[in-house]
Amino acid sequence: MLLKRGALLNVMLCLKGEGSYQVEAGDSALGNITRLENLADKIPQYWKEEERKLESLQKQCEAAKAQAERPFAEEEKLSELLKEQVSLNLALEFAEGEDGETPGNQKTDRDCNYSIYRKLHKLAQELFDGTYTYMKFKQDGYDDLVLEKIGEDEYSIAHYYVQEGDLMRDPEITFMLEDADRFIHLLSFTQDNMGIYYTTDERTEEQIEDLRQFFDQWLTNIKNQGFTLYQAHGEYGEYTRDEEAGGQSGEPTEEQEDEEFFG
């Protein structure tokens, strides 16, 4: 048995064994003995109550484990609905955001970044939702345009042509895309025919802003030039345009319109 002070500085009589049980002490020695006897008589009842609580918690834990391991029957449907919701939200934003845009307008850093984000999603939504990891676009009179996933949330966009057997990038920009913040982090710029390559950590904020303005205008040019999806592949899908059915590049068939990026 122990004596200890309670929270209100009152004296508590404690019985301590495998558990700890206590009752407030009184002024009478005989009364304290009676209190201890009553406390001891109630210990088996306390044990039963604690065992009941423990058994209930164990059952809840087992039920939770079983529920967590059970496959979600509507997982694929939910995933498709979420993708559709994202596409619809972006479509609304694109429709609202591009009205009145002209090539000569200078945007703020924030506006320019968001403009790039919107245009990239409209250009290659299937790349950013994970359907494809590689997408090639074509248009007569222009170098092929390729977008690829090159790392975790890292992507590249480039015009390609062949010169003396070498594949030339004219130009290429690599970037990270954060959907949560709708933000584009520019990583590098390459222009092979001029021997230019640099990473943005080597550049000033002003130079990075110039590159961001260039990227935004480049995406506007891509839209205006009428590039259409020619070939794509990835873990969850594959696409190749049927030239015989579709005629010339940039003139998709009705069946292919859903696969094109600027229908």
C-alpha positions as CSV (number, residue, x, y, z in Angstrom):
1,M,0.0,0.0,0.0
2,L,1.2,3.5,-0.8
3,L,0.2,7.0,0.2
4,K,0.4,9.8,-2.4
5,R,-0.9,13.3,-3.1
6,G,-3.8,13.7,-5.5
7,A,-4.3,16.5,-8.0
8,L,-5.9,18.7,-5.4
9,L,-3.2,17.9,-2.8
10,N,-5.5,15.4,-1.1
11,V,-4.1,12.2,0.4
12,M,-4.8,9.0,-1.6
13,L,-4.6,5.4,-0.4
14,C,-3.1,3.2,-3.2
15,L,-3.1,-0.5,-3.6
16,K,-0.4,-1.5,-6.0
17,G,0.2,-4.8,-7.6
18,E,-0.2,-5.7,-11.3
19,G,-2.4,-2.7,-11.4
20,S,-2.9,0.4,-9.4
21,Y,-6.1,1.3,-7.5
22,Q,-6.7,4.2,-5.2
23,V,-9.2,5.8,-2.9
24,E,-9.2,9.1,-1.1
25,A,-8.0,8.9,2.6
26,G,-10.2,10.1,5.4
27,D,-9.5,11.4,8.9
28,S,-10.5,8.1,10.6
29,A,-8.1,5.2,10.7
30,L,-11.0,2.7,10.9
31,G,-12.7,4.5,8.1
32,N,-9.6,4.2,6.0
33,I,-9.5,0.4,6.6
34,T,-13.1,0.1,5.5
35,R,-12.3,2.2,2.3
36,L,-9.4,-0.1,1.5
37,E,-11.5,-3.3,2.0
38,N,-14.2,-1.9,-0.3
39,L,-11.5,-1.0,-2.8
40,A,-10.1,-4.5,-2.7
41,D,-13.5,-6.0,-3.1
42,K,-14.0,-4.0,-6.3
43,I,-10.7,-5.0,-8.0
44,P,-12.2,-8.1,-9.7
45,Q,-15.0,-6.0,-11.1
46,Y,-12.4,-3.5,-12.4
47,W,-10.5,-6.3,-14.1
48,K,-13.6,-7.6,-15.8
49,E,-14.4,-4.1,-17.1
50,E,-10.9,-3.6,-18.4
51,E,-10.9,-7.1,-20.1
52,R,-14.3,-6.2,-21.7
53,K,-12.9,-3.0,-23.1
54,L,-9.8,-4.8,-24.4
55,E,-11.8,-7.5,-26.1
56,S,-14.0,-4.8,-27.7
57,L,-10.9,-2.9,-29.0
58,Q,-9.4,-6.1,-30.4
59,K,-12.6,-6.9,-32.3
60,Q,-12.6,-3.4,-33.7
61,C,-9.0,-3.7,-34.7
62,E,-9.5,-7.0,-36.5
63,A,-12.6,-5.6,-38.3
64,A,-10.6,-2.6,-39.4
65,K,-7.7,-4.8,-40.7
66,A,-10.2,-6.9,-42.7
67,Q,-11.8,-3.9,-44.2
68,A,-8.5,-2.4,-45.1
69,E,-7.4,-5.6,-46.9
70,R,-10.7,-5.9,-48.8
71,P,-10.4,-4.7,-52.4
72,F,-12.4,-1.6,-53.3
73,A,-14.9,-2.8,-55.9
74,E,-15.3,0.6,-57.5
75,E,-11.7,1.6,-57.6
76,E,-11.3,1.7,-61.4
77,K,-14.6,3.5,-61.8
78,L,-13.6,6.1,-59.2
79,S,-10.2,6.6,-60.9
80,E,-11.9,7.2,-64.2
81,L,-14.4,9.6,-62.7
82,L,-11.6,11.6,-61.0
83,K,-9.7,11.8,-64.3
84,E,-12.9,13.0,-66.0
85,Q,-13.4,15.6,-63.3
86,V,-9.8,17.0,-63.7
87,S,-10.3,17.2,-67.4
88,L,-13.6,19.0,-67.1
89,N,-12.2,21.5,-64.6
90,L,-9.2,22.2,-66.8
91,A,-11.4,22.5,-69.9
92,L,-13.4,25.2,-68.1
93,E,-10.3,27.0,-67.0
94,F,-8.8,26.9,-70.5
95,A,-12.0,28.3,-72.0
96,E,-12.0,31.2,-69.5
97,G,-8.3,31.8,-69.4
98,E,-7.4,32.1,-73.1
99,D,-9.9,34.7,-74.2
100,G,-8.2,37.8,-75.4
101,E,-4.7,36.4,-75.2
102,T,-2.3,37.9,-77.8
103,P,1.3,36.9,-78.5
104,G,2.7,40.3,-77.6
105,N,1.2,40.5,-74.1
106,Q,3.7,40.3,-71.2
107,K,2.3,38.3,-68.3
108,T,3.4,38.4,-64.6
109,D,5.5,35.5,-63.4
110,R,2.5,33.9,-61.7
111,D,0.2,34.4,-64.7
112,C,2.8,33.1,-67.1
113,N,3.4,30.0,-65.0
114,Y,-0.3,29.2,-64.8
115,S,-0.7,29.8,-68.6
116,I,2.1,27.3,-69.3
117,Y,0.4,24.8,-66.9
118,R,-2.9,25.1,-68.7
119,K,-1.5,24.9,-72.2
120,L,0.6,21.8,-71.3
121,H,-2.4,20.0,-69.9
122,K,-4.5,20.9,-73.0
123,L,-1.6,19.7,-75.2
124,A,-0.8,16.4,-73.5
125,Q,-3.3,15.6,-70.8
126,E,-2.7,11.9,-71.2
127,L,1.0,12.4,-70.4
128,F,0.3,14.1,-67.1
129,D,-2.4,11.7,-66.0
130,G,-0.1,8.7,-66.5
131,T,-1.8,7.2,-69.6
132,Y,1.2,7.8,-71.8
133,T,4.9,8.4,-71.1
134,Y,5.7,9.4,-74.7
135,M,3.7,11.5,-77.1
136,K,4.7,12.7,-80.6
137,F,2.8,15.4,-82.5
138,K,3.1,16.2,-86.2
139,Q,2.2,19.0,-88.6
140,D,3.2,19.5,-92.2
141,G,6.0,22.0,-92.6
142,Y,7.3,21.8,-89.0
143,D,9.7,19.6,-87.0
144,D,8.2,16.8,-85.0
145,L,7.1,17.7,-81.5
146,V,7.8,15.2,-78.7
147,L,6.8,15.3,-75.0
148,E,8.2,12.6,-72.7
149,K,8.1,11.7,-69.0
150,I,11.8,11.5,-68.1
151,G,11.6,11.1,-64.3
152,E,9.4,11.4,-61.2
153,D,7.2,14.4,-62.1
154,E,9.9,15.4,-64.7
155,Y,9.1,16.0,-68.4
156,S,10.7,17.2,-71.6
157,I,9.2,19.0,-74.6
158,A,11.2,19.3,-77.8
159,H,11.2,19.8,-81.6
160,Y,13.4,17.2,-83.3
161,Y,15.0,17.0,-86.7
162,V,17.8,14.9,-88.1
163,Q,21.1,16.5,-89.3
164,E,23.9,14.3,-90.7
165,G,22.5,11.3,-88.9
166,D,22.2,13.1,-85.5
167,L,18.9,13.8,-83.8
168,M,18.8,17.6,-83.1
169,R,16.7,19.3,-80.5
170,D,15.5,22.7,-81.6
171,P,14.8,23.5,-78.8
172,E,14.2,21.4,-75.8
173,I,12.9,22.4,-72.3
174,T,12.8,20.1,-69.4
175,F,10.6,20.9,-66.4
176,M,8.9,19.6,-63.3
177,L,5.1,19.8,-63.0
178,E,3.3,20.0,-59.7
179,D,-0.4,19.4,-60.0
180,A,-1.1,20.2,-56.4
181,D,0.1,23.8,-56.8
182,R,-0.4,24.0,-60.6
183,F,3.2,25.1,-60.9
184,I,6.0,24.5,-63.5
185,H,9.6,24.4,-62.4
186,L,11.9,25.0,-65.4
187,L,15.0,22.7,-65.3
188,S,17.0,23.1,-68.5
189,F,17.1,24.5,-72.0
190,T,18.9,23.0,-75.0
191,Q,19.3,24.1,-78.6
192,D,21.7,21.7,-80.4
193,N,22.2,23.6,-83.6
194,M,23.6,26.6,-81.7
195,G,25.5,24.5,-79.1
196,I,23.4,25.9,-76.2
197,Y,22.7,24.0,-73.0
198,Y,22.1,25.3,-69.5
199,T,20.3,24.4,-66.3
200,T,18.2,27.0,-64.5
201,D,20.2,26.7,-61.3
202,E,23.0,28.4,-63.3
203,R,20.8,31.4,-64.3
204,T,19.4,34.5,-62.6
205,E,15.7,35.0,-61.8
206,E,15.4,37.5,-64.6
207,Q,16.9,34.9,-67.1
208,I,14.5,32.2,-65.8
209,E,11.6,34.6,-66.3
210,D,12.7,35.2,-69.9
211,L,12.8,31.5,-70.5
212,R,9.3,31.2,-68.9
213,Q,8.0,33.9,-71.3
214,F,9.6,32.0,-74.2
215,F,8.0,28.7,-73.1
216,D,4.6,30.3,-72.9
217,Q,4.9,31.8,-76.3
218,W,6.2,28.6,-77.8
219,L,3.1,26.7,-76.5
220,T,0.9,29.3,-78.1
221,N,2.7,28.9,-81.4
222,I,2.3,25.1,-81.2
223,K,-1.4,25.6,-80.8
224,N,-1.7,28.0,-83.7
225,Q,0.4,25.8,-86.0
226,G,-2.1,23.0,-85.6
227,F,0.0,20.1,-84.3
228,T,-2.0,16.9,-83.8
229,L,-1.2,13.6,-82.0
230,Y,0.6,11.1,-84.3
231,Q,2.0,8.5,-81.9
232,A,1.9,7.7,-78.1
233,H,2.7,4.9,-75.8
234,G,2.9,4.1,-72.1
235,E,2.1,1.6,-69.4
236,Y,-1.7,2.1,-69.8
237,G,-2.2,2.8,-73.5
238,E,-0.8,3.0,-77.0
239,Y,-1.9,5.1,-80.0
240,T,-0.8,5.4,-83.6
241,R,-2.6,7.6,-86.1
242,D,-3.9,5.7,-89.2
243,E,-2.6,7.9,-92.0
244,E,-4.7,6.0,-94.6
245,A,-7.9,6.6,-92.7
246,G,-7.0,10.1,-91.6
247,G,-5.4,11.6,-94.7
248,Q,-2.8,14.3,-94.2
249,S,-1.1,15.0,-90.9
250,G,-3.1,17.6,-88.9
251,E,-6.5,16.4,-90.4
252,P,-7.7,13.8,-87.9
253,T,-10.7,11.5,-88.6
254,E,-13.8,11.9,-86.5
255,E,-12.9,8.7,-84.6
256,Q,-9.5,10.2,-83.7
257,E,-10.7,13.6,-82.6
258,D,-10.8,12.5,-78.9
259,E,-7.1,11.6,-79.2
260,E,-6.1,15.0,-80.6
261,F,-5.0,17.8,-78.4
262,F,-6.6,20.8,-80.0
263,G,-9.6,19.3,-81.7
